[in-house]
Amino acid sequence: MRPLPFFLLCLLLFPVATAHADVLKIPHPESGKPAFEMPQRGMTAQQVAARFGQPAKKMPAVGDPPIIRWIYDGYSVYFEGKYVIHSVPNRK
C-alpha cells in the first residue's frame, strides 16, 4: 500500500477509534445537604460546644499548625487553633 493513501485512511479511522469512552458516574458526597446541622467554618470551639454540646471524643492536636478533631455522633469537626475549618459527616 502506498504511504499517502494509508496515511489518509488512518486519519479517517482515528476519530472513530478514539470516540469511544465509558462514563463512570460517582455521586459527590457534598452534593446534598446533610440531614442534620453541623458547625460552620469560622465558629470558635467555645461556640461549637455551646451550640452542639461536648463531643463524644476529642482527638489530640496533629501537625503544625495544630489541627484538632472533635467527633460527634454523625459528624466530625476539624479546628485549626480554636476555629472550625471543616465539618464532615462520618463514614458509615
SELOSE-259188 format. One record per residue: x, y, z of N, C-alpha, C, O in turn; residue number from 1. Coordinates in steps of 0.001 Angstrom, whole numbers, plus 500000, padded with zeros to 6 digits. Atoms other than C-alpha are relative to their C-alpha. Layout:
// residues N
((X, Y, Z), (X, Y, Z), (X, Y, Z), (X, Y, Z), NUM)
...
***
This chain:
// residues 92
((500848, 498832, 500000), (500000, 500000, 500000), (500896, 501233, 500000), (501926, 501272, 500672), 1)
((499203, 498781, 500088), (501288, 503438, 499161), (499836, 500809, 501272), (498765, 500775, 501878), 2)
((500031, 499284, 498734), (502133, 505699, 502132), (498910, 501059, 500107), (498289, 501180, 501163), 3)
((500983, 498915, 499903), (499810, 508603, 501298), (498579, 499472, 500181), (497893, 499936, 501092), 4)
((501353, 500523, 499762), (496557, 506619, 500914), (499863, 499316, 501357), (498822, 499421, 502004), 5)
((500040, 500644, 498686), (497428, 504591, 504015), (499892, 501045, 501110), (499134, 500867, 502063), 6)
((500039, 498910, 499026), (498030, 507803, 505975), (498614, 500642, 500040), (498094, 500922, 501120), 7)
((501342, 499411, 500055), (494700, 509269, 504790), (498960, 499054, 500602), (498033, 499499, 501277), 8)
((500907, 500976, 499403), (492905, 506057, 505748), (500107, 500012, 501524), (499100, 499934, 502226), 9)
((499795, 499924, 498549), (494440, 506240, 509221), (499365, 501260, 500583), (498762, 501213, 501655), 10)
((500613, 498756, 499535), (493325, 509865, 509571), (498483, 499891, 500052), (497853, 500444, 500953), 11)
((501450, 500158, 500023), (489773, 508898, 508653), (499514, 499079, 501127), (498443, 499305, 501690), 12)
((500405, 500956, 498982), (489654, 505995, 511124), (500371, 500431, 501414), (499778, 499932, 502370), 13)
((499545, 499567, 498681), (491414, 507745, 514021), (498872, 500578, 500852), (498734, 500166, 502003), 14)
((501088, 499469, 499149), (488378, 509794, 515219), (499006, 498928, 500423), (498465, 499001, 501527), 15)
((500928, 501071, 499655), (486207, 506676, 515155), (500575, 499155, 501130), (499851, 498753, 502041), 16)
((499362, 500839, 498992), (488699, 504727, 517234), (500097, 500701, 501350), (500082, 500032, 502383), 17)
((499845, 499283, 498743), (489049, 507458, 519861), (498693, 500560, 500537), (498688, 501159, 501613), 18)
((501270, 499419, 499571), (485376, 508427, 520125), (499293, 499152, 501052), (498280, 499585, 501603), 19)
((500641, 500881, 499030), (484527, 505523, 522434), (500548, 500270, 501395), (501760, 500360, 501592), 20)
((499572, 499798, 498611), (484595, 506124, 526186), (498912, 499498, 500937), (497725, 499559, 500615), 21)
((500943, 500394, 498958), (482972, 504741, 529308), (499764, 501188, 500915), (500656, 502011, 501117), 22)
((500338, 498928, 499079), (481211, 507089, 531692), (499746, 499384, 501368), (498893, 498510, 501525), 23)
((500157, 500468, 498630), (481547, 506468, 535402), (499422, 501136, 500817), (500074, 502162, 501010), 24)
((500658, 498955, 499214), (479111, 508475, 537479), (500104, 499655, 501478), (499598, 498627, 501929), 25)
((499852, 500171, 498564), (480027, 508835, 541139), (499347, 501202, 500663), (499743, 502336, 500391), 26)
((500634, 498852, 499353), (477762, 510975, 543302), (500983, 500707, 500920), (501754, 500069, 501637), 27)
((499132, 499194, 499155), (479574, 513797, 545036), (499436, 499986, 501413), (498247, 500249, 501593), 28)
((500528, 500118, 498641), (479309, 513362, 548831), (499437, 501296, 500567), (498619, 501265, 501486), 29)
((500488, 498737, 499483), (478686, 517051, 549382), (498896, 500596, 499127), (498506, 501748, 499321), 30)
((500991, 499457, 500914), (476084, 517407, 546630), (498656, 500250, 500681), (497920, 501149, 500274), 31)
((501246, 499789, 499272), (473171, 517102, 549049), (500273, 500581, 501365), (501382, 500479, 501888), 32)
((499844, 499459, 498657), (472595, 518826, 552324), (499916, 498858, 501012), (499127, 497930, 500835), 33)
((500102, 501049, 498979), (473219, 516699, 555416), (498649, 500066, 500699), (497993, 501108, 500716), 34)
((501302, 500078, 499337), (470165, 515570, 557347), (500001, 500713, 501349), (498958, 500808, 501996), 35)
((499894, 499324, 498715), (471426, 517460, 560411), (500915, 501207, 499859), (501689, 501311, 498907), 36)
((499185, 498788, 500016), (473058, 520772, 561201), (501391, 499693, 500561), (501535, 498942, 501526), 37)
((498620, 500170, 499537), (476846, 520891, 561601), (500618, 501380, 500205), (500148, 502357, 499623), 38)
((499327, 498718, 499799), (479186, 523646, 562825), (500536, 500562, 498686), (500955, 499815, 497801), 39)
((499553, 499318, 501215), (480149, 526204, 560185), (501425, 500507, 500155), (501897, 500742, 501267), 40)
((498638, 499472, 500022), (483614, 527403, 559191), (500040, 501361, 500699), (499182, 502215, 500478), 41)
((499819, 498726, 499319), (484851, 530217, 561417), (499446, 500035, 501413), (499779, 500936, 502183), 42)
((500500, 500039, 498628), (482951, 529242, 564559), (501162, 499661, 500933), (502095, 498962, 500538), 43)
((498967, 500342, 499031), (485088, 529052, 567687), (499624, 498690, 500694), (498474, 498253, 500654), 44)
((500247, 501233, 499261), (485463, 525898, 569756), (498976, 500242, 501104), (498147, 499375, 501383), 45)
((500945, 499654, 498934), (483546, 527641, 572543), (498579, 500102, 499442), (497634, 499633, 500077), 46)
((501324, 499893, 500627), (480640, 528456, 570185), (499467, 498618, 499613), (498280, 498338, 499779), 47)
((500417, 501354, 500392), (480568, 524864, 568894), (499540, 499230, 501227), (498496, 498578, 501191), 48)
((500382, 500713, 498772), (480493, 523446, 572441), (498691, 500531, 500561), (497869, 499754, 501048), 49)
((501229, 499409, 499473), (477746, 525881, 573469), (498787, 499600, 499163), (497714, 499347, 499711), 50)
((501138, 500273, 500883), (475554, 525150, 570428), (499741, 498509, 499790), (498588, 498087, 499703), 51)
((500147, 501416, 500336), (476215, 521444, 569801), (500329, 499065, 501156), (500174, 497851, 501026), 52)
((499641, 500826, 498852), (477352, 520222, 573225), (501423, 499496, 499891), (502120, 499754, 498909), 53)
((498649, 500558, 499994), (480545, 518440, 574143), (500066, 498805, 499043), (499104, 498046, 498935), 54)
((499882, 501126, 500933), (481849, 515953, 571569), (500113, 498667, 500736), (500447, 498619, 501920), 55)
((499842, 501340, 499431), (481839, 512217, 572157), (501476, 499701, 500251), (501823, 498973, 501181), 56)
((498563, 500225, 499850), (485621, 512266, 571714), (500763, 501187, 499425), (500396, 501729, 498382), 57)
((499108, 498951, 500481), (488344, 514900, 571349), (501335, 499354, 499656), (501989, 498761, 500514), 58)
((498730, 500565, 500435), (491346, 513810, 569307), (501119, 501000, 500291), (500878, 502207, 500268), 59)
((498885, 499086, 499725), (494796, 515252, 570144), (500405, 500783, 498746), (500141, 500359, 497620), 60)
((499541, 499152, 501099), (496301, 518025, 568009), (501063, 499281, 499180), (501899, 498554, 499716), 61)
((499053, 500616, 500922), (498261, 516910, 564939), (500551, 501081, 499078), (499790, 501901, 498565), 62)
((499386, 499134, 500991), (500746, 518868, 562810), (500293, 501402, 500478), (500101, 501745, 501645), 63)
((499681, 498602, 499741), (501832, 522475, 562600), (499530, 500817, 498812), (500130, 500689, 497745), 64)
((500738, 499655, 498788), (499612, 524454, 562724), (499181, 498813, 500492), (498801, 497940, 499713), 65)
((500723, 501147, 499437), (497803, 522101, 565084), (498564, 499895, 499481), (497810, 500869, 499492), 66)
((501369, 500296, 500450), (494642, 520504, 563664), (499396, 499058, 501035), (499965, 498013, 501352), 67)
((500678, 500763, 498952), (492204, 519185, 566263), (498677, 499492, 499432), (497995, 500209, 498699), 68)
((501270, 500570, 500469), (489252, 516875, 565564), (499130, 499656, 501187), (499560, 498982, 502123), 69)
((501018, 500381, 499028), (486129, 516625, 567668), (499043, 499067, 499293), (498574, 499369, 498196), 70)
((500895, 500980, 500604), (483983, 513584, 566973), (498645, 500046, 500701), (498541, 499822, 501907), 71)
((501379, 500008, 499526), (480225, 513917, 567366), (499291, 498798, 499401), (499838, 498134, 498520), 72)
((500798, 501081, 500556), (477525, 511349, 566670), (499521, 500419, 498608), (498610, 501237, 498482), 73)
((500428, 499705, 501368), (477227, 511505, 562877), (500927, 500919, 499229), (500845, 500952, 498001), 74)
((499100, 499100, 500716), (479921, 514064, 562037), (501232, 500314, 500839), (501247, 500098, 502051), 75)
((498771, 499568, 499335), (483412, 515323, 562877), (500251, 501463, 499665), (499916, 501934, 498578), 76)
((499688, 498585, 500179), (484566, 518905, 563310), (501510, 500158, 500119), (502123, 499666, 501067), 77)
((498560, 499766, 500011), (488110, 519988, 562446), (500276, 501462, 500332), (499657, 502368, 499773), 78)
((499617, 498662, 499563), (489700, 523001, 564128), (501463, 500257, 499654), (502302, 499360, 499741), 79)
((498625, 499527, 500075), (492827, 524958, 563315), (500102, 501051, 501090), (499509, 502125, 500998), 80)
((500008, 499130, 498828), (493681, 526550, 566608), (498643, 499868, 500666), (498222, 498768, 501023), 81)
((501321, 500053, 499358), (490316, 527497, 568084), (498854, 500195, 499030), (497705, 500311, 499457), 82)
((501035, 499741, 500995), (488419, 527991, 564802), (499694, 498774, 499145), (500593, 498014, 498785), 83)
((500437, 501096, 500870), (486383, 525487, 562756), (500516, 500262, 498592), (500350, 501356, 498054), 84)
((499606, 499897, 501400), (487922, 524834, 559353), (499162, 499083, 499112), (499047, 499314, 497908), 85)
((500804, 500916, 500806), (485686, 521943, 558263), (499152, 499113, 500904), (499588, 498715, 501984), 86)
((500869, 500975, 499341), (482756, 519777, 559376), (499587, 498985, 498943), (499138, 499358, 497859), 87)
((500307, 501042, 500976), (482189, 516439, 557658), (499183, 498879, 500636), (499399, 498540, 501800), 88)
((500715, 501165, 499475), (479709, 513568, 558055), (500970, 498835, 500180), (501892, 498665, 499382), 89)
((499153, 501186, 499773), (481324, 510426, 559492), (499648, 498930, 498986), (498506, 498836, 498534), 90)
((500256, 501131, 500901), (481703, 507421, 557224), (499155, 498974, 500727), (499241, 498816, 501945), 91)
((500879, 501009, 499403), (479166, 504697, 557776), (500594, 498641, 499867), (499998, 497660, 500311), 92)
***
